[in-house]
Amino acid sequence: MSIVILHVGERVFWGAPEVIYLEGTIASLQPTEQLAIVHIDRATPHSAHLIDSDIPFAANGLVPLKGDSPPGTTDKRSVERLPPPQLSDDEKVRRTAATAIHQVYGYQLPSDQEEALIEQVKGELERDPAKRAQIIASMDEILKREW
C-alpha cells in the first residue's frame, strides 16, 4: 500500500465518472482528523449542484489528478439537485467494469478495444455471484449518497 501525501492547492478527485465523480482543489487539510476540504469545481452532471462547494473527504479516499478531467464531467454548476441515474443491476456491473478499465488504461483506447475489455471484465464479474451482489449493493449505496 502506497502512502499519498496531499497538499493544499493540489487537484484531486473522488469517485469515478461512470458512477459519481467530484474533482477540485484542496482548500485545507485537517491532519489530526485525516480530512481534506476540497473546493469542488467539476463533477458528473447529477452531482453538479455541488460545484463551488467545499466538501470534506477522508484524505485516503482522494486521488491526485494527473492529466485532464475525464469525459462525462462538467464544470457548470446546476442550480437544482438532479436525481442519480437509475441503473439496472447489469448496468451497475458494466459501469464497475468500465471503471476498472479506465483506471488501468485511461480514456485513450480505441472504442472497439475499450468495449471488448469492458465486456471481458464484466463477464468475469458476472461469474462470481457473491462479487456481483457486492458490486450491486455498493453501487446502490453510492448512488443514494446524500451530500
DSSP file with accessible surface (Angstrom, degrees, kcal/mol):
  #  RESIDUE AA STRUCTURE BP1 BP2  ACC     N-H-->O    O-->H-N    N-H-->O    O-->H-N    TCO  KAPPA ALPHA  PHI   PSI    X-CA   Y-CA   Z-CA
    1    1 A M              0   0  231      0, 0.0     2,-0.3     0, 0.0     0, 0.0   0.000 360.0 360.0 360.0 127.7    0.0    0.0    0.0
    2    2 A S        -     0   0  100      1,-0.0     2,-0.5     2,-0.0     0, 0.0  -0.695 360.0-129.7 -95.1 148.2    1.5    3.3   -1.0
    3    3 A I        -     0   0  148     -2,-0.3     2,-0.5     2,-0.0    57,-0.0  -0.830  16.8-154.2 -97.2 128.5    1.0    6.5    1.0
    4    4 A V        -     0   0   78     -2,-0.5     2,-0.6    58,-0.1    58,-0.1  -0.910   4.1-152.5-103.2 126.5   -0.2    9.5   -0.8
    5    5 A I        -     0   0  118     -2,-0.5     2,-0.3     2,-0.0    -2,-0.0  -0.897  14.1-155.6-100.4 122.7    0.8   12.9    0.6
    6    6 A L        -     0   0   20     -2,-0.6     2,-0.3     4,-0.0     6,-0.0  -0.680   5.2-158.9 -99.0 154.8   -1.7   15.6   -0.2
    7    7 A H    >   -     0   0  112     -2,-0.3     3,-2.1     4,-0.0    19,-0.3  -0.973  29.4 -98.9-133.2 145.8   -1.0   19.3   -0.3
    8    8 A V  T 3  S+     0   0   91     -2,-0.3    19,-0.2     1,-0.3     3,-0.1  -0.370 113.3  27.5 -58.7 135.8   -3.2   22.4   -0.1
    9    9 A G  T 3  S+     0   0   47     17,-2.9    -1,-0.3     1,-0.3     2,-0.2   0.265  90.8 132.4  92.1  -9.9   -3.8   23.7   -3.7
   10   10 A E    <   -     0   0   49     -3,-2.1    16,-2.4    16,-0.1     2,-0.4  -0.481  59.3-121.5 -77.4 142.4   -3.4   20.2   -5.2
   11   11 A R  E     +A   25   0A  80     14,-0.2    54,-2.5    54,-0.2     2,-0.3  -0.712  43.2 165.1 -84.1 130.5   -6.1   19.0   -7.7
   12   12 A V  E     -AB  24  64A   1     12,-2.8    12,-2.3    -2,-0.4     2,-0.3  -0.888  21.0-152.0-138.3 167.4   -7.7   15.8   -6.6
   13   13 A F  E     -AB  23  63A  48     50,-2.2    50,-2.2    -2,-0.3     2,-0.4  -0.963   2.6-155.3-141.2 161.6  -10.8   13.7   -7.4
   14   14 A W  E     -A   22   0A  44      8,-2.5     8,-2.3    -2,-0.3     2,-0.1  -0.997  60.5  -0.9-133.5 135.2  -13.1   11.2   -5.7
   15   15 A G  E    S-A   21   0A  33     -2,-0.4     6,-0.2    46,-0.4    -2,-0.0  -0.468  83.8 -75.0  92.4-159.8  -15.1    8.5   -7.3
   16   16 A A  E >>  -A   20   0A  13      4,-2.2     3,-2.3    -2,-0.1     4,-0.9  -0.994  25.9-126.2-144.8 139.3  -15.4    7.6  -11.0
   17   17 A P  T 34 S+     0   0   24      0, 0.0     4,-0.2     0, 0.0    -1,-0.0   0.729 106.8  69.3 -63.4 -18.0  -17.3    9.3  -13.8
   18   18 A E  T 34 S+     0   0   22      2,-0.2     3,-0.1    77,-0.1    77,-0.1   0.686 124.8   5.0 -71.5 -13.7  -19.1    6.1  -14.6
   19   19 A V  T <4 S-     0   0   13     -3,-2.3     2,-0.3     1,-0.2    -4,-0.0   0.542 134.3 -22.4-129.7 -77.1  -21.0    6.5  -11.3
   20   20 A I  E  <  -A   16   0A  11     -4,-0.9    -4,-2.2    64,-0.1     2,-0.4  -0.985  60.3-176.3-145.4 139.4  -20.3    9.7   -9.4
   21   21 A Y  E     -A   15   0A   3     -2,-0.3    23,-1.7    -6,-0.2     2,-0.4  -0.998   8.0-177.4-144.7 131.9  -17.3   11.9   -9.7
   22   22 A L  E     +AC  14  43A   1     -8,-2.3    -8,-2.5    -2,-0.4     2,-0.4  -0.999   9.4 180.0-130.5 134.5  -16.2   15.0   -7.8
   23   23 A E  E     +AC  13  42A   1     19,-2.7    18,-2.6    -2,-0.4    19,-1.6  -0.984  18.7 114.0-135.3 144.7  -13.0   17.0   -8.7
   24   24 A G  E     -AC  12  40A   0    -12,-2.3   -12,-2.8    -2,-0.4     2,-0.4  -0.967  56.1 -63.8-178.7-164.0  -11.4   20.1   -7.2
   25   25 A T  E     -AC  11  39A  41     14,-1.7    14,-3.0    -2,-0.3     2,-0.4  -0.875  47.3-110.4-111.1 137.0   -8.6   21.7   -5.4
   26   26 A I  E     - C   0  38A   1    -16,-2.4   -17,-2.9    -2,-0.4    12,-0.3  -0.532  32.6-178.4 -67.3 119.4   -7.7   21.0   -1.7
   27   27 A A  E     -     0   0A  48     10,-3.2     2,-0.3    -2,-0.4    11,-0.2   0.794  65.0  -9.9 -89.0 -35.1   -8.6   24.1    0.2
   28   28 A S  E     - C   0  37A  45      9,-1.4     9,-3.0   -21,-0.1     2,-0.4  -0.984  58.5-137.2-160.2 159.0   -7.4   22.9    3.6
   29   29 A L  E     - C   0  36A  59     -2,-0.3     7,-0.2     7,-0.2   -21,-0.0  -0.952   2.6-163.9-121.2 142.1   -6.1   19.9    5.4
   30   30 A Q  E >>> - C   0  35A  70      5,-3.0     5,-1.9    -2,-0.4     4,-0.8  -0.798  13.0-178.3-121.9  82.6   -7.0   18.7    8.8
   31   31 A P  G >45S+     0   0   93      0, 0.0     3,-0.8     0, 0.0    -1,-0.1   0.852  77.1  55.4 -56.8 -38.6   -4.2   16.2    9.6
   32   32 A T  G 345S+     0   0  126      1,-0.3    -2,-0.0     2,-0.1     0, 0.0   0.859 116.8  37.5 -67.0 -29.8   -5.5   15.1   13.0
   33   33 A E  G <45S-     0   0  111     -3,-0.8    -1,-0.3     2,-0.1    26,-0.1   0.461 107.4-126.6 -94.1  -4.4   -8.9   14.1   11.5
   34   34 A Q  T <<5 +     0   0  127     -4,-0.8    25,-2.9    -3,-0.8    26,-0.4   0.887  63.7 140.1  57.5  41.2   -7.3   12.8    8.3
   35   35 A L  E   < -CD  30  58A  51     -5,-1.9    -5,-3.0    23,-0.2     2,-0.4  -0.875  41.0-161.7-116.1 149.3   -9.6   15.1    6.3
   36   36 A A  E     -CD  29  57A   0     21,-2.4    21,-2.3    -2,-0.3     2,-0.6  -0.998  14.2-144.1-125.0 131.9   -9.1   17.2    3.3
   37   37 A I  E     -CD  28  56A  26     -9,-3.0   -10,-3.2    -2,-0.4    -9,-1.4  -0.875  22.8-163.7 -94.7 121.2  -11.6   20.0    2.4
   38   38 A V  E     -CD  26  55A   3     17,-2.7    17,-2.7    -2,-0.6     2,-0.8  -0.920  18.7-140.6-113.8 129.4  -11.9   20.1   -1.3
   39   39 A H  E     -CD  25  54A  61    -14,-3.0   -14,-1.7    -2,-0.5     2,-0.3  -0.803  29.9-138.9 -84.8 110.5  -13.4   23.0   -3.3
   40   40 A I  E     +C   24   0A   0     13,-2.9    12,-3.4    -2,-0.8    13,-0.3  -0.555  39.7 155.8 -77.5 128.9  -15.4   21.2   -6.0
   41   41 A D  E     +     0   0A  47    -18,-2.6     2,-0.3    -2,-0.3   -17,-0.2   0.338  65.2  38.3-131.8   4.8  -15.2   22.7   -9.5
   42   42 A R  E     +C   23   0A  55    -19,-1.6   -19,-2.7     8,-0.1    -1,-0.3  -0.981  63.9 148.3-154.9 143.2  -16.0   19.7  -11.7
   43   43 A A  E     -CE  22  74A   0     31,-2.2    31,-3.0    -2,-0.3   -21,-0.2  -0.970  50.8 -76.9-161.3 170.1  -18.5   16.8  -11.3
   44   44 A T    >   -     0   0    4    -23,-1.7     3,-2.2    -2,-0.3     4,-0.4  -0.463  58.0-103.4 -70.2 153.7  -20.7   14.3  -13.0
   45   45 A P  G >  S+     0   0   73      0, 0.0     3,-1.4     0, 0.0    37,-0.2   0.863 121.2  53.6 -53.5 -39.7  -24.0   16.0  -14.2
   46   46 A H  G 3  S+     0   0   29      1,-0.3    36,-0.3     2,-0.1     3,-0.1   0.604 114.4  43.6 -75.5  -4.5  -26.1   14.6  -11.4
   47   47 A S  G X  S+     0   0    3     -3,-2.2     3,-2.2   -26,-0.1    -1,-0.3   0.270  80.1 107.2-113.8   9.2  -23.6   16.0   -8.8
   48   48 A A  G X   +     0   0    3     -3,-1.4     3,-1.4    -4,-0.4    30,-1.0   0.686  63.4  74.2 -66.3 -15.5  -23.2   19.3  -10.5
   49   49 A H  G 3  S+     0   0   27      1,-0.3    -1,-0.3    28,-0.2    32,-0.1   0.704  90.5  61.1 -67.2 -14.9  -25.2   21.0   -7.7
   50   50 A L  G X  S+     0   0   13     -3,-2.2     3,-1.9     2,-0.1   -10,-0.3   0.558  74.8 117.4 -88.7  -9.0  -22.0   20.5   -5.6
   51   51 A I  T <  S+     0   0    4     -3,-1.4   -10,-0.2     1,-0.3     3,-0.1  -0.372  79.3  23.7 -61.9 138.2  -19.8   22.7   -7.8
   52   52 A D  T 3  S+     0   0  102    -12,-3.4     2,-0.3     1,-0.3    -1,-0.3   0.528 101.1 119.5  76.7  12.6  -18.5   25.7   -5.9
   53   53 A S    <   -     0   0   35     -3,-1.9   -13,-2.9   -13,-0.3     2,-0.6  -0.740  63.4-132.2-101.1 154.7  -19.0   23.8   -2.6
   54   54 A D  E     -D   39   0A  96     -2,-0.3   -15,-0.2   -15,-0.2   -28,-0.0  -0.943  32.1-176.0-103.8 118.1  -16.3   22.9   -0.1
   55   55 A I  E     -D   38   0A  13    -17,-2.7   -17,-2.7    -2,-0.6     2,-0.3  -0.950  22.1-129.6-122.5 133.4  -16.7   19.3    0.9
   56   56 A P  E     -D   37   0A  74      0, 0.0     2,-0.3     0, 0.0   -19,-0.2  -0.607  29.1-178.6 -80.2 139.5  -14.8   17.3    3.5
   57   57 A F  E     -D   36   0A  11    -21,-2.3   -21,-2.4    -2,-0.3     2,-0.3  -0.977  38.6-101.9-131.2 148.3  -13.3   13.9    2.4
   58   58 A A  E >   -D   35   0A  52     -2,-0.3     3,-2.2   -23,-0.2     4,-0.3  -0.559  38.4-130.5 -62.9 128.6  -11.3   11.3    4.1
   59   59 A A  G >  S+     0   0   21    -25,-2.9     3,-1.5    -2,-0.3    -1,-0.2   0.864 105.0  58.0 -57.6 -34.9   -7.8   12.0    2.9
   60   60 A N  G 3  S+     0   0  146    -26,-0.4    -1,-0.3     1,-0.3   -25,-0.1   0.567  98.5  62.1 -76.3  -2.4   -7.2    8.4    1.9
   61   61 A G  G <  S+     0   0   32     -3,-2.2   -46,-0.4     2,-0.0     2,-0.3   0.479  88.8  88.0 -96.0  -3.2  -10.2    8.5   -0.4
   62   62 A L    <   -     0   0    9     -3,-1.5   -48,-0.2    -4,-0.3   -58,-0.1  -0.708  58.9-159.0 -99.3 149.5   -8.8   11.2   -2.6
   63   63 A V  E     -B   13   0A  67    -50,-2.2   -50,-2.2    -2,-0.3     2,-0.1  -0.990  25.8-114.7-125.7 131.2   -6.6   10.7   -5.7
   64   64 A P  E     -B   12   0A  23      0, 0.0     2,-0.4     0, 0.0   -52,-0.3  -0.401  36.2-117.7 -61.5 136.9   -4.3   13.3   -7.1
   65   65 A L        -     0   0   34    -54,-2.5     2,-0.5   -41,-0.2   -54,-0.2  -0.669  30.3-171.5 -80.2 127.7   -5.5   14.3  -10.6
   66   66 A K        -     0   0  178     -2,-0.4     2,-0.1     2,-0.2   -54,-0.0  -0.986  56.7 -16.1-119.0 123.0   -2.9   13.6  -13.3
   67   67 A G  S    S-     0   0   64     -2,-0.5     2,-0.1     3,-0.0    -2,-0.0  -0.465 108.5 -13.2  85.6-156.8   -3.8   14.9  -16.8
   68   68 A D  S    S-     0   0  153     -2,-0.1    -2,-0.2     1,-0.1     0, 0.0  -0.329  74.8 -92.6 -81.3 162.1   -7.1   16.1  -18.0
   69   69 A S        -     0   0   37      1,-0.1    -1,-0.1    -4,-0.1     3,-0.1  -0.395  53.4-100.6 -66.1 149.3  -10.5   15.6  -16.3
   70   70 A P    >   -     0   0   12      0, 0.0     3,-0.7     0, 0.0    -1,-0.1  -0.293  40.1 -94.7 -72.7 158.5  -12.3   12.5  -17.6
   71   71 A P  T 3  S+     0   0   83      0, 0.0     3,-0.1     0, 0.0     0, 0.0  -0.263 105.9  46.7 -64.9 157.8  -15.1   12.7  -20.2
   72   72 A G  T 3  S+     0   0   57      1,-0.3     2,-0.3    -3,-0.1    -3,-0.0   0.598  89.9 108.5  85.3  10.2  -18.7   12.9  -18.9
   73   73 A T    <   -     0   0   18     -3,-0.7    -1,-0.3   -29,-0.2     2,-0.3  -0.782  50.2-155.1-116.2 163.6  -17.9   15.6  -16.3
   74   74 A T  B     -E   43   0A  32    -31,-3.0   -31,-2.2    -2,-0.3   -33,-0.0  -0.949  23.5-157.0-136.5 155.2  -18.9   19.2  -16.2
   75   75 A D        +     0   0   83     -2,-0.3     2,-0.6   -33,-0.2    -1,-0.1   0.233  68.7 105.1-110.0   9.5  -17.7   22.4  -14.7
   76   76 A K  S    S-     0   0  140    -33,-0.1     2,-0.2     1,-0.0   -25,-0.1  -0.808  71.0-131.3 -94.9 118.1  -21.2   24.1  -14.9
   77   77 A R        -     0   0  123     -2,-0.6     2,-0.4   -28,-0.1   -28,-0.2  -0.442  15.0-138.6 -68.5 136.6  -22.9   24.3  -11.6
   78   78 A S        -     0   0   27    -30,-1.0   -27,-0.1    -2,-0.2    -1,-0.0  -0.807   1.3-148.2 -94.2 136.6  -26.5   23.0  -11.5
   79   79 A V  S    S+     0   0  138     -2,-0.4     2,-0.3     2,-0.0    -1,-0.1   0.859  83.4  46.5 -72.1 -33.5  -29.0   25.1   -9.6
   80   80 A E  S    S-     0   0  133     -3,-0.1     2,-0.6     0, 0.0   -31,-0.1  -0.788  89.2-112.6-113.1 152.3  -31.0   22.0   -8.7
   81   81 A R        -     0   0   97     -2,-0.3   -34,-0.1   -32,-0.1   -35,-0.1  -0.722  33.5-149.1 -81.1 118.8  -30.0   18.6   -7.4
   82   82 A L        -     0   0   65     -2,-0.6   -33,-0.1   -36,-0.3    -4,-0.0  -0.621  22.2-105.4 -85.1 149.8  -30.7   16.0  -10.0
   83   83 A P        -     0   0   95      0, 0.0     3,-0.1     0, 0.0    -1,-0.1  -0.390  42.9 -99.4 -69.9 152.4  -31.6   12.5   -9.0
   84   84 A P        -     0   0   30      0, 0.0   -64,-0.1     0, 0.0    59,-0.0  -0.275  52.7 -81.7 -65.3 159.7  -28.9    9.9   -9.5
   85   85 A P        -     0   0   37      0, 0.0     2,-0.7     0, 0.0    58,-0.0  -0.331  38.9-125.4 -62.9 144.0  -29.1    7.8  -12.6
   86   86 A Q        -     0   0  171     -3,-0.1     2,-0.4     0, 0.0     0, 0.0  -0.858  37.9-175.2 -90.7 113.7  -31.5    4.8  -12.4
   87   87 A L        -     0   0   25     -2,-0.7     2,-0.1     4,-0.0     0, 0.0  -0.915  23.4-129.0-117.6 139.4  -29.4    1.8  -13.4
   88   88 A S     >  -     0   0   71     -2,-0.4     4,-2.1     1,-0.1     5,-0.2  -0.334  36.5-106.0 -71.1 164.3  -30.3   -1.8  -13.9
   89   89 A D  H  > S+     0   0   73      1,-0.2     4,-2.0     2,-0.2     5,-0.2   0.906 123.2  53.6 -60.7 -38.6  -28.2   -4.4  -12.0
   90   90 A D  H  > S+     0   0   84      1,-0.2     4,-2.4     2,-0.2    -1,-0.2   0.903 108.0  49.9 -62.3 -39.7  -26.5   -5.3  -15.3
   91   91 A E  H  > S+     0   0   58      2,-0.2     4,-2.8     1,-0.2    -1,-0.2   0.864 106.7  55.4 -68.9 -34.1  -25.6   -1.7  -15.9
   92   92 A K  H  X S+     0   0   18     -4,-2.1     4,-1.7     2,-0.2    -1,-0.2   0.931 111.0  44.3 -62.3 -43.7  -24.1   -1.3  -12.4
   93   93 A V  H  X S+     0   0    0     -4,-2.0     4,-2.3     2,-0.2    -2,-0.2   0.919 113.4  51.4 -67.5 -41.0  -21.8   -4.3  -13.1
   94   94 A R  H  X S+     0   0   56     -4,-2.4     4,-2.7     1,-0.2    -2,-0.2   0.923 109.6  49.0 -62.7 -43.7  -20.9   -2.9  -16.5
   95   95 A R  H  X S+     0   0   64     -4,-2.8     4,-2.4     2,-0.2    -1,-0.2   0.861 109.2  53.2 -66.4 -32.4  -20.1    0.5  -15.1
   96   96 A T  H  X S+     0   0   43     -4,-1.7     4,-2.1    -5,-0.2    -1,-0.2   0.927 110.3  47.4 -65.3 -43.1  -17.9   -1.1  -12.5
   97   97 A A  H  X S+     0   0    0     -4,-2.3     4,-2.3     2,-0.2    -2,-0.2   0.921 111.4  50.8 -62.8 -42.6  -16.1   -3.0  -15.2
   98   98 A A  H  X S+     0   0    4     -4,-2.7     4,-2.8     1,-0.2     5,-0.2   0.908 107.8  53.3 -62.6 -40.1  -15.7    0.3  -17.2
   99   99 A T  H  X S+     0   0   20     -4,-2.4     4,-2.3     1,-0.2    -1,-0.2   0.933 108.7  49.6 -60.0 -45.1  -14.3    2.0  -14.1
  100  100 A A  H  X S+     0   0   39     -4,-2.1     4,-1.6     1,-0.2    -2,-0.2   0.930 112.0  47.4 -61.0 -44.1  -11.7   -0.7  -13.7
  101  101 A I  H  X S+     0   0    9     -4,-2.3     4,-3.3     1,-0.2     5,-0.4   0.932 112.7  48.8 -64.3 -43.9  -10.6   -0.5  -17.4
  102  102 A H  H  X S+     0   0   23     -4,-2.8     4,-1.8     1,-0.2    -1,-0.2   0.853 107.3  55.5 -67.8 -32.1  -10.4    3.3  -17.2
  103  103 A Q  H  < S+     0   0  147     -4,-2.3    -1,-0.2    -5,-0.2    -2,-0.2   0.870 118.1  34.9 -66.5 -33.8   -8.3    3.2  -14.1
  104  104 A V  H  < S+     0   0  107     -4,-1.6    -2,-0.2    -5,-0.2    -3,-0.1   0.914 135.6  19.6 -84.7 -45.6   -5.8    0.9  -15.8
  105  105 A Y  H >< S-     0   0  119     -4,-3.3     3,-0.7     1,-0.3    -3,-0.2   0.458  91.8-140.9-108.5  -6.2   -5.9    2.3  -19.4
  106  106 A G  T 3<  -     0   0   25     -4,-1.8    -1,-0.3    -5,-0.4     3,-0.2  -0.368  47.0 -60.3  73.9-155.6   -7.3    5.8  -19.1
  107  107 A Y  T 3  S+     0   0   67      1,-0.1    -1,-0.2    -4,-0.1    -5,-0.1   0.079 111.0  90.5-115.4  21.9   -9.7    7.0  -21.7
  108  108 A Q    <   +     0   0  172     -3,-0.7    -1,-0.1    -6,-0.1    -2,-0.1   0.431  53.8 113.3-102.8  -1.5   -7.4    6.8  -24.8
  109  109 A L  S    S-     0   0   34     -3,-0.2    -4,-0.0    -4,-0.1    -3,-0.0  -0.407  80.3 -96.2 -69.0 148.6   -8.2    3.3  -26.0
  110  110 A P     >  -     0   0   71      0, 0.0     4,-2.9     0, 0.0     3,-0.3  -0.383  40.0-115.5 -58.2 143.1   -9.9    2.9  -29.4
  111  111 A S  H  > S+     0   0   93      1,-0.2     4,-2.7     2,-0.2     5,-0.2   0.845 113.0  51.6 -58.3 -37.8  -13.6    2.4  -28.7
  112  112 A D  H  > S+     0   0  121      2,-0.2     4,-2.1     1,-0.2    -1,-0.2   0.913 113.5  44.6 -67.4 -38.5  -13.8   -1.2  -30.0
  113  113 A Q  H  > S+     0   0   94     -3,-0.3     4,-2.3     2,-0.2    -2,-0.2   0.926 113.7  50.3 -68.5 -43.3  -10.8   -2.3  -27.9
  114  114 A E  H  X S+     0   0   40     -4,-2.9     4,-2.6     1,-0.2    -2,-0.2   0.940 111.5  48.4 -59.1 -46.8  -12.2   -0.4  -24.8
  115  115 A E  H  X S+     0   0   71     -4,-2.7     4,-2.6    -5,-0.2    -1,-0.2   0.905 110.1  51.6 -63.1 -40.8  -15.6   -2.1  -25.3
  116  116 A A  H  X S+     0   0   63     -4,-2.1     4,-2.1     1,-0.2    -1,-0.2   0.918 111.8  46.9 -62.7 -42.3  -14.1   -5.5  -25.6
  117  117 A L  H  X S+     0   0   31     -4,-2.3     4,-2.6     2,-0.2     5,-0.2   0.909 111.4  51.1 -66.9 -41.1  -12.1   -5.1  -22.4
  118  118 A I  H  X S+     0   0    3     -4,-2.6     4,-3.0     1,-0.2     5,-0.2   0.940 111.4  47.6 -61.0 -46.0  -15.1   -3.8  -20.5
  119  119 A E  H  X S+     0   0   87     -4,-2.6     4,-2.5     2,-0.2    -1,-0.2   0.882 110.4  52.9 -64.1 -36.1  -17.2   -6.8  -21.7
  120  120 A Q  H  X S+     0   0  123     -4,-2.1     4,-1.9     2,-0.2    -2,-0.2   0.945 113.2  42.5 -64.6 -46.8  -14.3   -9.2  -20.7
  121  121 A V  H  X S+     0   0   39     -4,-2.6     4,-2.5     2,-0.2     5,-0.2   0.923 112.8  53.5 -66.7 -41.3  -14.1   -7.7  -17.2
  122  122 A K  H  X S+     0   0   37     -4,-3.0     4,-2.6    -5,-0.2    -1,-0.2   0.929 107.1  52.5 -58.5 -43.3  -17.9   -7.6  -16.9
  123  123 A G  H  X S+     0   0   22     -4,-2.5     4,-1.2     1,-0.2    -1,-0.2   0.908 109.2  49.1 -59.4 -41.2  -18.0  -11.3  -17.8
  124  124 A E  H  < S+     0   0  109     -4,-1.9     4,-0.5     1,-0.2     3,-0.3   0.909 112.0  48.2 -65.3 -41.6  -15.5  -12.1  -15.1
  125  125 A L  H >< S+     0   0   26     -4,-2.5     3,-1.0     1,-0.2     7,-0.4   0.880 108.7  54.5 -65.6 -36.8  -17.5  -10.1  -12.5
  126  126 A E  H 3< S+     0   0   56     -4,-2.6    -1,-0.2     1,-0.2    -2,-0.2   0.765  97.1  66.1 -68.9 -25.3  -20.8  -11.9  -13.6
  127  127 A R  T 3< S+     0   0  170     -4,-1.2    -1,-0.2    -3,-0.3    -2,-0.2   0.691  94.0  63.4 -71.6 -17.7  -19.2  -15.3  -13.0
  128  128 A D    <>  -     0   0   70     -3,-1.0     4,-2.8    -4,-0.5     5,-0.2  -0.867  66.8-168.3-111.8  98.9  -19.0  -14.7   -9.2
  129  129 A P  H  > S+     0   0  102      0, 0.0     4,-2.4     0, 0.0     5,-0.2   0.858  87.8  51.4 -57.5 -35.6  -22.5  -14.3   -7.8
  130  130 A A  H  > S+     0   0   73      2,-0.2     4,-2.3     1,-0.2     5,-0.1   0.924 112.1  45.7 -68.6 -42.4  -21.2  -13.0   -4.4
  131  131 A K  H  > S+     0   0   88      2,-0.2     4,-2.6     1,-0.2    -1,-0.2   0.916 112.4  51.9 -65.4 -42.0  -18.9  -10.4   -6.1
  132  132 A R  H  X S+     0   0   58     -4,-2.8     4,-2.4    -7,-0.4    -2,-0.2   0.941 110.8  47.5 -59.5 -45.9  -21.8   -9.4   -8.4
  133  133 A A  H  X S+     0   0   58     -4,-2.4     4,-2.6    -5,-0.2    -1,-0.2   0.903 111.6  51.0 -63.6 -38.7  -24.1   -8.9   -5.4
  134  134 A Q  H  X S+     0   0  121     -4,-2.3     4,-2.6     2,-0.2    -1,-0.2   0.910 110.0  49.7 -65.0 -42.3  -21.4   -6.9   -3.5
  135  135 A I  H  X S+     0   0   21     -4,-2.6     4,-2.8     2,-0.2     5,-0.2   0.939 112.0  47.8 -61.3 -46.5  -21.0   -4.6   -6.5
  136  136 A I  H  X S+     0   0   17     -4,-2.4     4,-2.5     2,-0.2    -2,-0.2   0.937 113.3  47.4 -63.4 -44.6  -24.7   -4.0   -6.9
  137  137 A A  H  X S+     0   0   53     -4,-2.6     4,-2.1     2,-0.2    -1,-0.2   0.926 113.8  47.7 -63.8 -42.2  -25.1   -3.3   -3.1
  138  138 A S  H  X S+     0   0   58     -4,-2.6     4,-2.4     1,-0.2    -2,-0.2   0.920 111.8  49.8 -64.6 -43.5  -22.1   -0.9   -3.1
  139  139 A M  H  X S+     0   0    6     -4,-2.8     4,-2.8     1,-0.2     5,-0.2   0.908 108.4  53.4 -62.9 -40.7  -23.3    0.9   -6.2
  140  140 A D  H  X S+     0   0   62     -4,-2.5     4,-1.5    -5,-0.2    -1,-0.2   0.916 109.9  48.3 -60.0 -42.6  -26.8    1.3   -4.6
  141  141 A E  H  < S+     0   0  113     -4,-2.1     4,-0.4     1,-0.2    -2,-0.2   0.912 112.8  47.9 -63.9 -43.1  -25.1    2.9   -1.5
  142  142 A I  H >< S+     0   0   62     -4,-2.4     3,-1.2     1,-0.2    -2,-0.2   0.932 111.0  50.5 -63.3 -46.0  -23.0    5.2   -3.7
  143  143 A L  H 3< S+     0   0   18     -4,-2.8    -1,-0.2     1,-0.3    -2,-0.2   0.788 112.0  46.2 -68.8 -25.4  -26.0    6.3   -5.8
  144  144 A K  T 3< S+     0   0  127     -4,-1.5    -1,-0.3    -5,-0.2    -2,-0.2   0.456  83.0 129.3 -96.4   4.9  -28.2    7.1   -2.8
  145  145 A R    <   -     0   0  110     -3,-1.2     2,-0.4    -4,-0.4    -3,-0.1  -0.294  48.0-148.4 -61.8 134.2  -25.5    9.1   -1.0
  146  146 A E              0   0  137     -2,-0.0    -1,-0.1     0, 0.0    -2,-0.1  -0.859 360.0 360.0-102.7 141.4  -26.6   12.5    0.2
  147  147 A W              0   0   82     -2,-0.4   -92,-0.0   -92,-0.0     0, 0.0  -0.790 360.0 360.0-111.7 360.0  -24.1   15.4    0.4
